[in-house]
Amino acid sequence: MSVTNTVDPTLIAVAAELPRPEYTTEELLHAGRKHLSDKLVAMLSDVGVHKRHSVLANYSDVLFANAEPKLDIATADLAVAAARKCLAKADVAPDSIGLVLGVSSAPGRLLPSLVCDVIARMPEIDRTVANLSIEYMGCSAMAKVVETARWYLSCNPEKRVLVCFTEAITPLSPVLPDFYSHFSEVDATERQSTVDALHGFLFADAAVAMVLAAGGDGPSFGPVANLTNERPEDAELGTVPDGGSDIPVVYGRRLYTLSADVTPRGSHYAKETVRMLLEHDSCAVTDPAEASALLMHTGSVRILDALCTQFGVDRDSEIAASSYRVLRDYGNTLGCSVPLMVAEPTYRRPGQGIVVAFGLSFSCGAFTMTIPEGGWTP
């Protein structure tokens, strides 16, 4: 079957589900104060995250006392809760779902895949439904979802796509039993210990579900601009090297590495993908400052500030507000961060917005989000 005209996926409904346990940065700093230098405390207080949710009922004890993790909710159950909430909100028949996408870089288990776990827990979804995992794409995952949904809906315009974004990264945070210092207080051989401490404070857990269709009254997504490993060495900017076939034996939590070059390279990727997007024929915006919304996921407030400056946007402006709020209230939830911005219960004025997110792997995606006349509220 050949398709000459493709459709921009339209958002029918979106719903977020957060784990019940919530931990403020102040609470975590208090719990781990004897483990952290004053300069590191100042840095962790200033990454832009005020609170985060965790699937763990005892996250602070796991982090600083190496306690046995106690799950408050299984990762797949969190995804199912979001999916059911979204389907109810969309008011669509389950048999209209033709494709289910499971999107995660921190699933509950490696096999079965998240999407298969979700289908197993949702008897209302047809057993013959097409399904696909989009995993380990980091923070840029939604751009891949938009592309995949476009291909499917262009061929099957009568069907709908159910997308389940789910991340549970707090159980993977390295325990912090020792004393940890700021990057400027350690030499290069000890840098990983500071990355370990940052991991425990930056990342968080969430699930967001979306129903996409070939048309409707909600926002539409597209076109998409992608940039992946522009330099081959960019693939090494952030890694989880163990737990795969190359390094199958894992001692304790899996290693999470983060290069000091993530900030400058990530900013470059965001700038380049937005430039490519603005050059697309179907992009009505000629400057990011003209966008009706500018949803940016970068991982820290410092990089958000840099991008606002780069795009000529006031960091306190209405169009950038969701980027800062989601980081502040939910932390870095990897592939869920952009969907959480879309799900925010806030009025979006009509016009074309820009969404951009970069992350480890190393990849960045930028795409338009066109809000219909009359505006839109999730």
C-alpha positions in Angstrom: 0.0 0.0 0.0 1.4 3.4 -1.0 0.5 6.6 0.8 1.1 9.9 -0.9 -0.6 12.2 1.7 0.2 11.8 5.3 -1.9 13.1 8.2 -0.7 15.0 11.3 -1.8 13.0 14.4 -4.5 14.8 16.4 -4.7 14.5 20.2 -8.1 13.2 21.2 -7.3 12.9 25.0 -4.4 13.0 27.4 -4.2 11.9 31.0 -1.4 11.7 33.5 -1.0 9.3 36.4 1.6 9.9 39.1 2.8 7.5 41.9 1.3 8.4 45.2 4.7 8.8 47.1 6.0 12.4 46.8 9.3 13.7 48.0 10.4 17.3 48.1 14.0 18.3 47.4 14.1 19.8 50.9 13.1 16.5 52.4 15.7 14.6 50.5 18.4 17.1 51.4 17.5 16.8 55.0 17.6 13.0 54.9 21.0 13.0 53.2 22.6 16.1 54.7 25.5 14.3 56.3 26.4 12.7 52.9 26.6 16.0 50.9 29.0 18.9 50.8 27.7 22.4 51.2 28.5 23.2 47.6 26.8 20.1 46.4 23.7 20.9 48.5 23.6 24.3 46.8 23.8 22.8 43.3 21.1 20.2 44.0 18.9 22.9 45.4 19.3 24.9 42.2 18.6 22.3 39.4 15.0 23.6 39.3 13.3 20.5 40.9 11.2 21.2 44.0 9.5 17.9 44.3 9.2 14.5 42.5 7.1 11.4 42.6 8.4 7.9 43.1 7.0 4.4 42.7 8.9 3.6 45.9 7.2 4.1 49.3 10.6 4.5 51.0 12.7 6.3 48.4 14.7 8.5 50.8 15.6 5.4 52.9 16.7 3.5 49.8 18.8 6.4 48.6 20.7 7.2 51.8 20.3 4.0 54.0 20.4 1.4 51.3 17.0 0.1 52.5 15.2 -2.7 50.6 13.0 -0.9 48.0 9.3 -1.1 48.7 7.1 -0.6 45.7 4.0 1.4 46.2 2.9 0.6 42.6 4.3 -1.6 39.8 5.4 0.3 36.8 3.0 -1.4 34.4 0.1 -0.8 36.8 1.0 2.9 36.7 0.9 2.8 32.9 -2.5 1.0 32.9 -4.0 3.5 35.3 -3.0 6.4 32.9 -4.3 4.4 29.9 -7.7 3.7 31.4 -8.1 7.3 32.5 -7.2 8.5 29.0 -9.6 6.1 27.3 -12.4 7.2 29.6 -11.6 10.8 28.8 -11.5 10.2 25.1 -14.8 8.3 25.2 -13.8 6.0 22.4 -14.6 2.3 22.1 -11.6 0.1 23.0 -12.0 -1.8 19.7 -11.2 1.5 17.8 -7.6 1.3 19.1 -5.6 -0.1 16.2 -2.1 0.4 17.6 -0.7 0.5 21.1 2.7 2.1 21.7 4.7 1.5 24.9 7.3 4.2 25.5 9.9 3.9 28.2 13.6 4.2 29.1 12.9 2.9 32.6 10.4 0.1 32.4 9.5 -2.2 35.3 11.2 -5.1 33.7 13.2 -5.8 30.5 10.9 -8.6 29.4 8.0 -8.7 28.8 8.1 -5.2 27.2 6.1 -2.4 28.7 3.5 -2.5 25.8 3.0 -6.3 26.2 2.6 -5.9 30.0 0.0 -3.1 29.5 -2.0 -5.3 27.0 -1.8 -8.2 29.4 -3.4 -6.1 32.2 -6.1 -4.5 29.9 -8.6 -7.2 28.7 -10.6 -4.5 27.1 -7.9 -4.1 24.5 -8.3 -6.5 21.6 -5.7 -9.3 21.7 -5.0 -8.8 17.9 -4.1 -5.1 18.3 -0.9 -4.0 16.6 1.7 -3.0 19.2 5.2 -1.6 19.3 7.8 -0.7 21.9 9.6 2.6 21.7 12.2 2.1 24.4 15.5 3.7 25.5 15.1 6.8 23.4 15.4 9.0 26.5 13.8 12.4 26.7 13.2 12.8 23.0 10.8 9.9 22.7 7.6 11.9 21.9 9.1 13.0 18.6 9.4 9.3 17.6 5.8 8.7 18.8 4.5 11.5 16.6 6.3 10.0 13.5 5.1 6.5 14.2 1.5 7.6 14.8 1.6 9.6 11.5 2.7 6.5 9.5 0.1 4.3 11.1 -2.8 6.8 10.9 -2.0 7.7 7.3 -2.6 4.1 6.4 -5.4 3.5 8.9 -7.3 6.8 9.3 -10.4 5.1 10.8 -8.3 3.7 13.7 -6.8 5.4 16.8 -3.4 5.0 18.5 -3.1 4.5 22.3 0.3 5.7 23.6 1.5 4.8 27.1 4.5 6.8 28.2 5.9 5.4 31.5 9.1 6.0 33.4 10.2 4.5 36.8 13.8 5.6 37.2 13.9 6.3 41.0 14.4 2.6 41.9 17.5 2.7 39.6 19.1 5.6 41.4 22.5 4.6 42.9 22.5 4.4 46.7 24.5 7.1 48.4 26.1 5.7 51.5 29.3 7.8 51.4 30.2 11.5 51.3 29.6 13.3 48.0 31.0 16.6 46.7 30.4 19.2 44.0 32.0 18.6 40.5 34.4 21.4 41.2 35.5 19.7 44.5 36.6 16.4 43.0 39.0 15.4 40.3 38.1 13.7 37.1 38.5 10.2 38.5 35.8 10.9 41.1 33.3 12.7 38.9 31.0 9.7 38.7 30.3 9.9 42.4 28.8 13.4 41.9 26.8 12.1 38.9 25.4 9.4 41.2 24.3 12.0 43.7 22.7 14.2 41.0 20.8 11.2 39.7 19.0 10.7 43.0 17.7 14.3 43.0 17.0 15.0 39.3 15.0 12.1 38.1 11.4 11.0 38.9 8.6 8.7 37.9 5.4 9.2 36.0 3.0 7.8 33.4 1.1 9.7 30.7 -1.3 8.2 28.1 -2.6 9.7 24.9 -5.1 8.8 22.3 -4.2 10.0 18.8 -6.4 10.0 15.7 -6.3 11.1 12.1 -8.5 14.1 12.9 -10.5 15.8 15.6 -10.9 18.9 17.7 -7.7 18.8 19.7 -4.1 19.9 18.9 -2.3 18.3 15.9 1.4 17.3 15.9 3.9 17.7 13.1 6.1 18.1 11.2 9.1 16.6 13.0 12.8 17.4 12.8 15.2 14.9 14.2 19.0 14.9 14.9 20.7 11.9 16.3 24.4 11.4 17.1 25.6 14.2 14.8 29.1 13.2 15.9 29.6 9.5 16.6 31.1 10.3 20.0 27.8 12.0 21.0 26.5 8.5 21.7 28.8 8.4 24.7 27.5 11.7 26.3 25.4 9.6 28.6 25.2 5.9 28.9 23.9 2.9 30.9 26.7 0.6 29.9 26.0 -2.5 32.0 23.1 -4.9 32.1 23.3 -5.6 28.3 25.1 -8.3 26.5 28.4 -6.4 26.4 28.5 -6.2 30.2 26.0 -8.7 31.4 27.1 -8.8 35.1 25.7 -5.9 37.2 27.0 -5.2 40.7 24.4 -3.2 42.5 22.5 -0.5 40.6 23.3 -0.2 36.9 25.8 2.5 36.1 24.6 5.8 34.7 27.2 8.0 33.2 26.9 11.7 32.2 29.5 13.8 30.4 30.2 17.4 31.2 29.5 18.1 27.5 25.8 17.2 27.7 24.8 20.8 28.3 26.7 22.4 25.3 25.9 19.6 23.0 22.3 19.4 24.0 21.8 23.1 23.5 23.3 22.7 20.1 21.0 19.8 19.2 17.9 21.8 20.4 19.0 24.9 18.3 19.6 22.8 15.2 16.4 20.8 15.3 14.3 24.0 15.9 16.2 25.6 13.0 15.3 22.6 10.7 11.7 22.7 11.9 11.3 26.4 11.2 12.5 25.7 7.6 9.8 23.1 7.0 7.1 24.2 4.5 4.2 23.4 6.9 5.7 25.3 9.8 3.9 28.6 10.1 6.2 30.0 12.8 9.4 31.8 11.7 10.8 32.5 15.1 10.5 30.5 18.4 9.4 33.7 20.2 6.3 33.8 17.9 5.1 30.3 19.0 1.9 30.1 20.9 3.7 27.7 23.2 7.3 26.6 23.6 7.6 23.3 25.4 11.2 22.4 26.1 12.6 19.5 28.0 16.3 19.7 28.8 16.8 18.2 32.3 17.8 21.3 34.3 16.8 24.9 34.8 20.2 26.1 33.8 19.8 24.6 30.3 16.2 25.9 30.1 17.5 29.4 30.8 20.2 29.0 28.1 17.6 27.9 25.5 15.3 30.7 26.4 18.2 33.1 25.8 19.1 31.3 22.6 15.5 31.5 21.3 15.0 35.1 22.3 12.3 34.1 24.8 11.8 35.6 28.3 12.1 32.7 30.8 9.1 34.2 32.7 7.0 34.3 29.6 3.7 32.5 29.3 4.9 30.4 26.3 7.8 28.9 28.3 6.0 28.5 31.6 5.0 24.8 31.3 8.7 23.8 30.7 9.7 25.3 34.1 6.6 24.1 36.0 6.9 20.5 34.9 10.6 20.4 35.9 9.8 22.1 39.2 6.8 19.9 40.2 7.7 16.5 38.7 11.5 16.5 38.1 13.1 15.0 35.0 10.8 12.1 34.0 12.6 11.4 30.8 10.1 10.5 28.1 7.2 11.6 30.2 8.3 15.2 30.7 7.0 16.5 27.3 3.7 14.5 27.7 3.3 16.0 31.2 3.6 19.5 29.7 0.9 18.6 27.1 -1.3 17.2 29.9 -1.0 20.3 32.1 -4.6 21.5 32.9 -3.9 24.9 31.4 -5.5 26.9 28.6 -3.5 26.9 25.3 -4.2 29.8 23.1 -4.7 29.1 19.3 -1.8 29.0 17.1 1.3 26.9 16.4 3.5 25.9 19.2 7.0 24.3 19.2 8.0 21.2 21.2 11.7 20.3 21.6 13.4 17.7 23.7 16.9 16.2 23.7 18.3 13.4 25.7 20.7 10.6 26.0 21.2 8.1 23.2 22.0 11.0 21.9 19.0 12.4 20.1 16.8 15.4 19.8 13.4 15.9 18.3 11.4 19.1 17.5 7.9 19.3 16.2 4.9 21.6 16.0 1.8 21.5 18.1 -1.0 23.3 16.4 -3.8 24.5 18.7 -7.2 24.9 17.0 -9.2 28.1 16.8 -10.8 28.9 20.2 -7.9 27.4 22.1 -7.7 24.2 24.0 -7.5 22.9 27.5 -6.7 19.2 28.2 
